[in-house]
Amino acid sequence: MIDQTSGGSGLRRGRAGRTAPALDDIDARIVDELVRDGRMSIRTLAERVNISRSNAHSRVDRLLDSGVITGFHARVEPTRAGLGTAALIGLSIEQDTWREVTRRLAEIDSVEHVALVAGEFDIVVRVRTEDNVSLRNLVFDHIQSLPGVRTCHTWLIFHEFEPEHR
């Protein structure tokens, strides 16, 4: 869980009711550093966390093997990559279709994120397309027409930003 009250990414540790073991302070600092810069060398990581290179290497390997770290990714500026339109889409679905609907959404190239939620909608989807015409086609031809989708609500995103602590 991320603690957003502390300026850094500040991983919380030791919360009651957790199903996964808590990270120790060194592992949490390693994760914090790699979230800031996933391309840093093991040497630089070891220096920043104040441990040996071999300890840093074995801890990163363990964090990868245990699934705490799931990969290293490039951050892409969507507009410069030709994806100038972003939207959130709220879907109401027939309750027994959520597995199939989420599976089909995951197969659509323009879909960046799918979340099952509680509230007015059952699923919230973040999509990114070239322009508004592409967004319209995506919604009408590929999302709204999925079997099990009852209603579809689309919100155009005007501006996005990453919080400073990331």
C-alpha positions in Angstrom: 0.0 0.0 0.0 1.3 3.5 -0.8 1.3 6.1 1.9 0.8 9.5 0.1 1.1 11.6 3.2 4.9 11.5 3.5 6.4 13.2 0.5 8.1 10.0 -0.8 6.3 7.0 -2.1 6.5 5.8 1.6 5.5 2.2 1.5 3.6 1.3 4.7 4.7 -1.8 6.5 3.2 -4.0 9.1 -0.5 -3.2 8.8 -2.9 -5.6 10.5 -5.0 -7.8 8.2 -2.5 -7.9 5.4 -2.4 -11.1 3.3 1.2 -10.5 2.1 4.2 -10.2 4.3 5.3 -6.6 5.0 8.5 -5.3 3.4 11.4 -4.5 5.7 12.8 -1.0 5.6 15.6 -1.8 3.2 13.3 -3.5 0.7 10.9 -0.6 0.9 13.7 1.8 0.2 14.8 -0.3 -2.7 11.3 -0.2 -4.2 11.1 3.6 -3.6 14.3 4.2 -5.4 13.4 1.9 -8.4 10.0 3.6 -8.7 11.8 6.9 -9.1 14.3 5.5 -11.5 14.0 1.9 -12.7 17.1 2.2 -14.9 19.6 2.9 -12.1 22.5 0.5 -11.8 22.7 -1.9 -8.9 25.8 0.0 -7.8 23.9 3.3 -7.6 21.0 1.6 -5.9 23.3 0.0 -3.3 24.9 3.4 -2.6 21.5 5.2 -2.2 20.2 2.5 0.1 23.5 2.1 1.9 24.0 -1.7 1.4 26.5 -3.8 -0.5 26.1 -4.4 -4.2 25.6 -8.1 -3.7 23.0 -7.5 -1.1 21.2 -5.0 -3.4 21.3 -7.5 -6.3 20.0 -10.4 -4.2 17.2 -8.2 -2.7 16.1 -7.0 -6.2 16.1 -10.6 -7.4 14.0 -11.7 -4.5 11.6 -8.7 -5.0 11.2 -9.8 -8.6 10.8 -13.5 -7.8 8.2 -12.8 -5.2 6.2 -10.5 -7.5 6.7 -7.3 -5.4 8.4 -5.8 -8.5 6.6 -6.9 -11.6 8.8 -5.3 -14.2 10.5 -2.2 -15.4 8.7 0.1 -17.8 9.3 3.1 -20.0 7.1 6.1 -19.2 5.7 7.4 -22.5 4.3 10.8 -23.2 1.0 9.8 -24.9 0.6 12.9 -26.9 4.0 12.7 -28.4 3.3 9.0 -29.2 0.2 10.1 -31.2 -2.4 9.3 -28.5 -3.9 12.8 -27.9 -7.2 11.7 -26.5 -7.8 10.0 -23.2 -11.0 9.1 -21.4 -12.5 7.2 -18.5 -15.4 5.0 -19.3 -17.9 3.7 -16.7 -19.7 0.5 -17.5 -22.8 -1.0 -15.9 -22.8 -4.7 -16.8 -25.0 -7.8 -16.2 -23.5 -9.1 -13.0 -22.7 -12.7 -14.2 -20.7 -11.3 -17.1 -17.8 -9.5 -15.4 -15.2 -12.1 -16.1 -16.0 -12.2 -19.8 -16.4 -8.4 -20.1 -13.0 -7.7 -18.4 -11.3 -10.4 -20.5 -12.6 -8.8 -23.7 -11.7 -5.3 -22.5 -8.1 -6.5 -21.8 -7.8 -7.5 -25.5 -8.6 -4.0 -26.8 -5.3 -2.2 -27.7 -6.6 1.3 -26.6 -7.5 0.1 -23.1 -4.9 1.0 -20.6 -6.5 0.1 -17.3 -9.6 -1.9 -16.2 -10.9 -1.8 -12.6 -13.9 -3.5 -11.0 -15.5 -0.9 -8.7 -18.3 -0.5 -6.2 -20.8 2.3 -6.8 -22.8 3.6 -9.7 -20.7 1.6 -12.2 -19.4 -1.9 -12.2 -16.2 -1.3 -14.2 -14.1 1.8 -14.9 -11.9 1.7 -18.0 -9.1 4.2 -19.0 -8.5 4.4 -22.7 -6.2 6.4 -25.0 -6.8 7.0 -28.7 -5.4 9.2 -31.5 -8.4 11.6 -31.5 -12.0 12.1 -30.6 -13.2 10.3 -33.8 -11.1 7.2 -32.8 -12.5 7.5 -29.2 -16.1 7.5 -30.6 -15.4 4.5 -32.8 -13.8 2.6 -29.8 -16.7 3.3 -27.5 -19.5 2.6 -30.0 -17.9 -0.3 -32.0 -15.8 -2.1 -29.4 -16.9 -1.3 -25.8 -20.6 -0.4 -25.8 -21.3 -3.4 -28.0 -19.7 -6.0 -25.8 -22.1 -8.7 -24.7 -23.1 -8.0 -21.0 -22.6 -4.3 -21.2 -25.8 -2.5 -20.2 -24.8 1.1 -20.1 -21.7 3.1 -21.0 -20.7 6.6 -19.7 -17.6 8.3 -21.1 -15.7 11.2 -19.5 -13.1 13.0 -21.7 -9.8 13.7 -19.8 -8.6 17.2 -20.3 -5.4 17.1 -18.4 -3.3 14.4 -16.6 -0.3 14.6 -14.3 1.7 12.3 -12.1 1.9 13.2 -8.4 5.3 14.6 -7.4 6.0 11.6 -5.1 6.2 9.2 -8.0 
